[in-house]
Each structure stands twice: as C-alpha cells, then as structure tokens.
C-alpha cells in the first residue's frame, strides 16, 4: 500500500480511490480563461487540475485563480525553480517538477524547504524524452529502467533535505515502456504513483493508448491518480479517465449501458437507439445496468444480468427486466419507453 499524500482537499495513496486529473491548455496568465476551464473540468468530475507556469505573470496569477476555483490545483514547473517558490508562496496545492530540467541540488533544496513549510506535496514528473544527460546510456538503453532511476535519484535529493511528501510519475509516449516503468516503480517505492501515457496524441489514438497503458496498470493494482493526455479538449480527458475507471469497476455509481455490435438479425436502428440512451443517462449517479440489444439472441438471455433492457424484433422490441420480458413496444417508442423506465428506477 502506498503512503498517503494530501493535495488540497483530495488525498491519494493508501486506500483512497483513484483520483482523476487533467491539465488546462489556456494561458495561465489569462485568469478569466483559465478559471473558466478549471471550473468546466471540475463540473465534468475532475478531482485535480494542473496548469503550466512558464513565466512570472503566470505564477503571480495563482492567488486570483485560487480565489475563483474550488478544486485542488497543481503548478507545472520547468526550468525555473523560482516560479515554483512563487506558486508555493501563493497557496498552490501541489508542485510538479521535471528532474531533468529543474537544475542543481541547491534549487531542489529551495523548493523542498518552501514546500515543507507549507505542507505542499511535490510530484517528481519523469518523462522519457527529457531524462538527465547520459542516464539512458548508463542504463544500457533501457528506457523504463532509466525513468525509474531518474525518479529514484530525485526522490533521494528531496529526502536529503528532509522532504518526503512525494508523488512519482514515469511517462513515455510508448505504452510498453510506460507500463514497465510503473511496474518497476511499484516494487521499488512506497510513494503514490500518478499514471499516464504522455504525448498520447489526438483523441483517436490517445484514448486507446491511455486505456491500454493506464488500464493495464490499474488491473495490476498500480496507480493512485491518473491523467489521460489528449491533443483535444481537456474535458474529454476527464470523461475518458472516468470511462477507464468505470470499465474496471472503480468509477463509483453510474448507469452502465451495454449494447451489442449488431448483425444481419437486427431489424431496428439499434446504433441510433444505443447512442441516444448513452447520452441520456450520462451524469446519472446511480448503479444501474441497461442493455440495448439487437435481437432475441442477444436479448433477455445474454443480458439477464441487466436491471432493464430492450431486445429488438422486426420493427419493434421487447422490454425486459432481469431477463424477464415485461411487454412489447413499437420501434419509435423504444428509446422514450426505456428512458422513462430508467428514470423511474433511478428515483427508487
């Protein structure tokens, strides 16, 4: 079990649930824009939001951003350790530094001491593409091992300055290297691990890479917080992360919709119906399983574990609950009827 680390109002590690993170993509110095995006992420179910701090103006904005948001905030720092100090002074909930570019031990010491005084955790964020010079060669070209070695080195530096409130991440754009690095890290460290596949790409490929990488690790019992990295709207990152957690029964209460892939036996517009039902139940926080099936072959029998569902016929469907057929409904009434039943069940 990993040690606990408190990030504002959210605690990760230990027996706490896996937290979902995302990152803004607006200029942090533009307070109105970044606050709007942070609050949108919060409303979408994000637990922790990170934003970049590339300059003094961005660091100075931290107080104003904190005043207008409720979610824990993380300052992402590269190169200039003084920006980390400014964010700590202004009440940031967590600092993320990249050990490959933050500078010498004296700079790490300054950040560690300031963070310790304010009880602010530090994430050591190792990226496969920005390792310390010569480390990959030292590890014989083994990227996963090099990332773990980098994390180990920099955790030791923070420990040297009496700082142990640490979160670790070891991300690569290659899924296999990322997964192996985290598996090695899980055996070696008791710090909470922040999972993610970096530079995963646009939604089409990024969702797949993230689901495979993050999902594999979560199935191994590895990971305390996750971020899906997409070249897209950050809200999509949050929704994807939630779907990953739900697929592993780690996502809390929600309406699960299962539907068959259709075949030549299907005589209704099942694809349209399934999409409509999925959209309609999004955001309902109740544990309920709904089946939208194309025919009697994949209907009440195979979906008998569903709380409620429909199975298509020839221009019609049957409504069933827990495998028992309730009644027959016409095709144009399938979705309204099913949604009416779902609404009634969610109020019970």
TIVO-764477 format. One record per atom (N, C-alpha, C): residue in one letter; x, y, z. Coordinates in steps of 0.02 Angstrom, whole numbers, plus 50000, padded with zeros to 5 digits. Example, Ala and Ser with C-alpha at 12.3 -4.5 7.8 and 13.67 -1.06 7.14 Angstrom:
A506604971650390/A506154977550390/A506604983550390/S506424988850354/S506844994750357/S506455000250394/
//
This chain:
X500424994050000/X500005000050000/X500445006350000/X500265011049957/X500655017149952/X500485022050009/X500965026050028/X500855031050079/X500345036150054/X500015039550100/X499525044550081/X499855051350070/X499595054950021/X499815061750007/X499195066049998/X499175071550033/X498595076050031/X498725081749982/X498275082549934/X498315087949883/X497695092149892/X497755097549929/X497165101449944/X496655097249981/X496055096849953/X495515092949984/X495505085649963/X495965083649920/X495985076749894/X496585073049922/X496475066949947/X497015062749972/X497095056849926/X497705055549904/X497845049749862/X498315044949899/X498355038849873/X498755033849906/X498345030249959/X498665025649995/X498305021850045/X497715018050015/X497145018450049/X496545015150025/X496075019949989/X496315025949974/X495895030849941/X495765028949868/X495205031249843/X495035029749773/X495525033049726/X495555030549665/X495985033449613/X495695040149592/X496105045349595/X495885052049577/X496025053549504/X495585057549473/X495645059349403/X495935066349397/X496445067049355/X496755073549343/X496685075449270/X496745082049258/X496815084549190/X497245090849194/X497335094049136/X497765099949134/X497455105049087/X497475111349107/X497205116649064/X497655117649003/X497365120448950/X497775121948891/X497705129348870/X497455133348917/X497435140648905/X498035143848940/X498195149948923/X498735153448956/X498555154649029/X498985152549075/X498835153249146/X498795160649166/X499165164749131/X499155171949146/X498485175149129/X498095171849086/X497425174149069/X496945171249120/X496865174749176/X496495172049233/X495785170149215/X495425174349179/X494735172749162/X494675166349122/X495115165449074/X495095159549031/X495275153249069/X495785153549110/X496005147549146/X495505145649201/X495215150649233/X494695149349284/X494095145949252/X493885148449194/X493315145449158/X493455138149143/X494055136649119/X494215129749102/X494275125349163/X494575127949216/X494625124049278/X493935122249305/X493485126949305/X492815125649330/X492425120849284/X492555121049220/X492255116149174/X492505109149189/X493145108549203/X493435102049220/X493155099549286/X493085104049334/X492795102349399/X492085099649389/X491685103149349/X490995101149337/X490955094349301/X491465092749261/X491475086449224/X491685080549269/X491895081949331/X492075076649376/X492815075849388/X493215080749366/X493935080549378/X494065081649453/X494575078349480/X494755079049551/X495315083949563/X495785084449517/X496385088549525/X496545091649456/X496695098049454/X496865101249391/X497575104249395/X497945103049342/X498625105749337/X498635111149284/X499045116249295/X499155121249242/X499895123049239/X500105125049179/X500805126749168/X500965133549197/X501575134249223/X501815140649249/X502475142249214/X502435145049153/X503055146249114/X503395152849128/X503055157349165/X503335163949175/X503075167149239/X503365172749257/X503185176249318/X502455178249319/X502195180549263/X501505182749260/X501025177049278/X501195171049255/X500785165149271/X500805163449345/X501405163849374/X501485162449445/X501095167549487/X501105173749467/X500755179049503/X499995178149500/X499765174349450/X499045173349441/X498755168049489/X499185164249522/X498955158649564/X498435160849615/X498555166249651/X498085168449703/X497395170049674/X497375173549619/X496735175349588/X496365169049562/X496755164349536/X496445158049512/X496155154149571/X496525153749625/X496295150249685/X495655153249713/X495605159749710/X495025163249737/X494375161449700/X494445159349637/X493855158249595/X493735150949578/X494095146449611/X494025139249598/X494025135549665/X493755129349664/X493725125249725/X494145118949721/X494325116949662/X494675110649651/X495425111349667/X495765106249693/X496485106649705/X496865108149641/X497375112449647/X497745114849588/X498485113049594/X498775111249537/X499475109249533/X499845113849485/X500415116549508/X500825120749465/X501345116449429/X501355116949364/X501825113049323/X502425117449307/X503005115549334/X503605119749330/X504155116449288/X504425120049242/X505015117949204/X505545123449207/X506155121349214/X506745125749208/X506855130549267/X506365134649284/X506485140049332/X506185138249401/X506605136149447/X506365134149514/X506055139949552/X506235146149534/X505955151949569/X505205152549557/X504975150049500/X504255150149487/X503895145449535/X504225139849551/X503935135149600/X503875138549668/X504385142249687/X504375145849751/X503815150949753/X503715154449698/X503175159449694/X502485156149701/X502395150449669/X501755146949672/X501625144249743/X502145141649774/X502075139149843/X501875144849889/X502195150449881/X502045156249924/X501315158649914/X501045157449855/X500375159849840/X499835154549849/X500005149049881/X499505144249903/X499335138649855/X499765137049808/X499645131349763/X499595124949804/X499205120149781/X499085114049820/X499615108649808/X499975109249753/X500475104249737/X500925107149682/X501555104949681/X502025107149630/X502265101049592/X502285101649527/X502585096349486/X503215099049455/X503775095549465/X504405097549434/X504665091849392/X505025093549340/X505365088649297/X506095088449317/X506325082749345/X507015082449370/X507545083349317/X507355082249254/X507855082949201/X508025090149183/X507595094949207/X507735101749186/X507655106949242/X507585104849304/X507485109549358/X508135112649383/X508705109349370/X509355112149391/X509685108149446/X510165111149481/X510565107649531/X510205106449596/X510565103249643/X510285101449708/X510085107549749/X510445112949741/X510285118949780/X509585121549763/X509385120649700/X508725122849679/X508185118049706/X508345111649703/X507875106749731/X507795107849806/X508335109549840/X508305110849912/X507855116849927/X507915122149888/X507495128049899/X506755126349892/X506585122549840/X505895120649829/X505645116049885/X506065111149904/X505875106449957/X505735109950023/X506165114550042/X506085118150105/X505455122450105/X505335125850050/X504735130050046/X504105125850047/X504105120250012/X503515115850010/X503395112650078/X503935110750113/X503855107650179/X503525112550228/X503725118750226/X503445123850272/X502695124850260/X502475123850199/X501775124950181/X501375118450176/X501705112750190/X501385106150185/X501105104950114/X501515106750065/X501315105849995/X501725100149965/X501395095149935/X501755089549905/X502085091349839/X502565087349820/X502925088249757/X502865081949716/X502655082749653/X502685076949608/X503325077349567/X503715072149570/X504295071449527/X504055068349462/X504015072449410/X503745070249347/X504295068549297/X504435062149290/X504955059849244/X504635058449176/X504915061349124/X504695059949055/X505255056649016/X505075051648978/X505575047848941/X505985052048892/X505695057548869/X506045061648820/X506485067048849/X506495067748916/X506905073048946/X507285070649007/X507595064848999/X507995062049054/X508655065849060/X508965065149119/X509625068249129/X510125065449078/X510585069649059/X511075067749008/X511475061649031/X511515056748987/X511925050748999/X511565045249037/X510975046549064/X510645041549106/X510395035649065/X510115036849006/X509875031448964/X510445026848945/X511015029648927/X511605025648909/X511855021748970/X511835024849027/X512045021549089/X511615015349104/X510985015649083/X510525010049093/X510485005349033/X510975005848990/X511015001248933/X510455002148883/X510185008248878/X509655009448830/X508965007348854/X508915005048916/X508285002748945/X507905008848970/X507425011348931/X507085017548948/X506685016949013/X506335011349022/X505935010449082/X506375010749144/X506935007349143/X507385007349200/X507685014349210/X507845017749156/X508125024449161/X507635029249194/X506995028649177/X506495033049208/X506435031649283/X506455025349301/X506425023549372/X507045026049409/X507615025349378/X508245027749408/X508225035349418/X507945038849369/X507885046049375/X507445047949434/X506865044649439/X506415045949495/X506755044449562/X507125039049564/X507465036949625/X507985042149646/X508365044649597/X508875049749611/X508565056049641/X508025058349611/X507745064649631/X507325064049694/X507035058349706/X506715057149771/X507235057349826/X507815054349812/X508355054349862/X508605061349877/X508605065749826/X508815072649837/X508315076249883/X507675075249870/X507175078349913/X507215075449984/X507325068949989/X507395065750055/X507985068650093/X508505070150056/X509115072950086/X508965079550122/X508465083050097/X508275089450127/X507645088750169/X507555082650196/X507015081150244/X506325082250214/X506255080250150/X505605080850117/X505405074050090/X504795071750110/X504575065150089/X503845065150065/X503555071050057/X502855071550035/X502845071449959/X502975065549931/X503145064949860/X502645060449823/X502505062449761/X502135058349712/X502595057249653/X502575051449622/X503015049849567/X502625048449503/X502915050349446/X502655048149381/X503235046749335/X503145041849291/X503655039849243/X503315038649176/X503265043749135/X502865043349074/X503295043249011/X503065039148964/X503355038948898/X502795038948848/X502935040648786/X502425040348734/X502325033248709/X502775028848730/X502715021748712/X502395017948769/X501835014748756/X501445011448808/X501845006148845/X502205001948809/X502554996448841/X503094998948890/X503455004148871/X503955006948916/X503635010048978/X503075013448967/X502725016649022/X502485011349072/X502165006149047/X501905000949092/X502464997549130/X503004996049096/X503564992649130/X503874997149183/X503935003549167/X504235008249216/X503815008549279/X503165008949272/X502735009249331/X502735002749371/X502784997149336/X502824990849372/X503464990349413/X504004992649384/X504644992849421/X504594997649479/X504285003449467/X504225008549520/X503795006149577/X503265002449560/X502815000049612/X503164995249660/X503654991549634/X504034986949676/X504554990649719/X504774996349694/X505344999849725/X505145005349773/X504575008749761/X504405014649801/X503745013549838/X503675017149894/X503025017149928/X502655023849917/X502915027949872/X502575034149855/X501975032949809/X501455036949814/X500895036449767/X501145037549695/X500825034049649/X501025034449579/X500475037849537/X500685042849499/X500235046349453/X500335043249384/X499805040149357/X499865036449295/X499675040649234/X499995039149178/X499815042249115/X500305040249060/X500055040448999/X500475039448940/X500565046348909/X501165049048910/X501255055948886/X501255056248810/X501085062048785/X501075063148712/X500695057648676/X500125055748705/X499745050148677/X499435051748610/X499345058248595/X499105060148529/X498395062748531/X498085063048472/X497395065348466/X496925060148496/X496285062048499/X495805057648533/X495795050548506/X495835049848440/X495765043248410/X496285038348436/X496925040348436/X497445035748459/X497585036648534/X497505042848558/X497665044148627/X497225040448676/X496585039948660/X496135036248704/X496325028948708/X496505026048651/X496695018948650/X497345017948690/X497845021948676/X498485021148711/X498405022148786/X498005026948806/X497905028248877/X497515022648910/X497005020248876/X496605014848905/X497025008548914/X497435007048864/X497855001048869/X498375001848925/X498725007548924/X499255008548973/X499005009349044/X498545014049054/X498275015349121/X497865009349145/X497455006649101/X497045000949120/X497444994849142/X497984993449105/X498414987749122/X498694988449193/X498914994549209/X499214995749274/X498694995449330/X498114998349318/X497584998149369/X497364991049383/X497354986849332/X497184979849342/X497704976249385/X498324978749383/X498854976049425/X498834978849496/X498364983349508/X498334986549574/X498824992249581/X499064994849524/X499565000249524/X499235006749503/X499355012049541/X499115018649521/X498655021649573/X498765028049588/X498375031549638/X498015037649609/X498245040049553/X497935045549517/X498115044949444/X497665047049399/X497775046049327/X497635052349289/X497995053049232/X497855058449185/X497885055549114/X497345056249077/X497335054449007/X497565060448967/X498115059848930/X498395065348892/X498155065148820/X497765070148800/X497495070348732/X497625077148701/X497755077148636/X497775083448599/X497065085148580/X496695087548630/X495975088748622/X495735092748682/X495095093648686/X494775097148742/X494935093348807/X495205096648859/X495365093148922/X494755089648954/X494155092248942/X493565088948969/X493515081848943/X493715080748880/X493715073948852/X494205069448890/X494765072348913/X495235068448954/X494895065849017/X494505070049049/X494155068149110/X493645062749096/X493255063649044/X492735058649028/X493045051949009/X493615052148974/X493955045948957/X494225042549019/X494525046349063/X494785043549126/X494225040349166/X493645043549169/X493085040749205/X492855034249174/X492845033949108/X492645027749074/X493145022149087/X493785023749089/X494285018749105/X494155015849175/X494045020249223/X493905018049291/X493265014049295/X492745016249260/X492115012649261/X492195005549232/X492585005049179/X492674998449147/X493014993449193/X493344996049245/X493684991849294/X493314991649361/X492684993949360/X492274994249421/X492594998449475/X492925003949455/X493245008449501/X492975015549496/X492405016349461/X492165022949446/X491565025349484/X491395022049540/X490825024349580/X490165022349548/X489625025449569/X488955023749544/X488815027549479/X488565023849430/X488375026749366/X487925021849329/X487595024149277/X487185019849236/X487625016849181/X487705010249183/X488105006749132/X487645004449076/X487825006449015/X487435004248956/X487844999148917/X487564993148910/X487884988148868/X487454987348805/X487784986448748/X487404985648686/X487794981048640/X487434977248599/X487764972548554/X488004976148491/X488474973148454/X488764976448396/X488324976248333/X487744973248338/X487264972248283/X487524967148232/X487054964248196/X487214959548141/X486614959348095/X486614954648049/X486064954148000/X485394952548030/X485374950248094/X484744948748126/X484394955048152/X484764960448156/X484484966548185/X484004969948137/X483404971248160/X482874974248118/X482654981148142/X483004983948190/X482854990748213/X483504994848209/X483445001448214/X484035005748212/X484355005748282/X484705000348296/X484994999548363/X485555004448377/X485955005948326/X486525010548336/X486265017348360/X485755019848328/X485465026248348/X485175025848418/X484815020448432/X484505019748498/X485025019348553/X485555015548542/X486075014748593/X486415021448608/X486545025348555/X486855031948565/X486395036548604/X485745036548588/X485275040848622/X485225039048696/X485215032648711/X485175030448781/X485815032348819/X486385031148788/X487025032948819/X487045040348837/X486855044548789/X486865051748801/X486385053748857/X485805050548858/X485285052448906/X485465050648978/X485845045348988/X485995043149057/X486655045849083/X487035049349041/X487665052249062/X487555056949121/X487925055849173/X487875060249231/X487395057849285/X487035052349273/X486595049549325/X487015045349373/X487035047349436/X487455044049485/X487065038649523/X486895033449488/X486545027749519/X486795021349486/X486915016249525/X487165009949498/X486585006249464/X486625006049399/X486095003049359/X486395000349294/X486174994549273/X486414991649210/X485844991349161/X485954994349102/X485454994749050/X485714991248987/X485304986948957/X485504983348897/X485104985748837/X485454987148783/X485134989048720/X485364983948668/X484954978948655/X485154973148616/X484754972648551/X485074969648500/X484784969848433/X484264964648417/X484284958948452/X483814953648437/X483734949048497/X483304944048491/X483174939548547/X483784935148563/X484234934148515/X484824930148528/X485254933548581/X485334940248574/X485734944048623/X485284947948671/X484674945748679/X484194949348719/X484144947148791/X483554945348814/X483444943848884/X483914938448913/X484124933848870/X484554928448895/X485254930748912/X485624933148861/X486314935348872/X486354941548916/X485834945548917/X485834951648956/X485394951149018/X485304945049043/X484864944149100/X485134947349164/X485784948949165/X486054952349225/X485914959849224/X485614962349169/X485444969449165/X484824970849207/X484814976649237/X484214978649276/X483624979749230/X483764982349172/X483234983649123/X483554983849053/X483154982249002/X483424982348934/X482894981248882/X483114981948820/X482664980448764/X483024975548717/X482634971548682/X482904967148630/X482484968248568/X482814969848512/X482464971548451/X482124965648418/X481564967248384/X481214962348342/X481154965348272/X480624963548236/X480514966148168/X480104972648173/X480464978248178/X480124984648185/X479844985848254/X480074981948302/X479824982648370/X480354980148418/X480194979748482/X480664977148531/X480274974648591/X480604970648632/X480304968648695/X480694972148751/X480324974148802/X480634977148861/X480694971648913/X481284971148944/X481374965948995/X481744968749056/X481604965549113/X481944967249175/X482224960749205/X482874960849217/X483214954949246/X483054948549207/X483034949249141/X482924943449098/X482194941649086/X481734944849121/X481024943249114/X480694948449069/X480364946049016/X480044950548968/X479434953749001/X479384960448995/X478834964149025/X478284965648974/X478494968248916/X478004969748864/X478344971148798/X477934971548746/X478174973048679/X478064980448665/X478544983648629/X478474990748613/X478654991948540/X478324996848508/X478464998548439/X479145002048434/X479445001748374/X480125004348365/X480185011748384/X479705015848365/X479765023048379/X479665024648453/X479455019748492/X479365020848564/X479915017648607/X480405014448574/X480915010748611/X481305015248658/X481595020648632/X482015024948674/X481605028648726/X481035031848708/X480635035248759/X480405030548815/X480195024648796/X479955019748846/X480515017648892/X481095016148864/X481665013848903/X481895019448951/X481925025548925/X482155031048967/X481655032549024/X481015031649009/X480505032649061/X480595027449117/X480735021249098/X480845015949147/X481475017249188/X482005019549153/X482635020949187/X482545026549238/X482175031749218/X482055037349263/X481695035149325/X481195030749316/X480825028249374/X481275024149421/X481715020149392/X482155015949432/X482685020049469/X482915025549439/X483415029549471/X483135033549530/X482475034149533/X482145037749588/X481965033249646/X482045026649637/X481875021949690/X482365022149747/
//
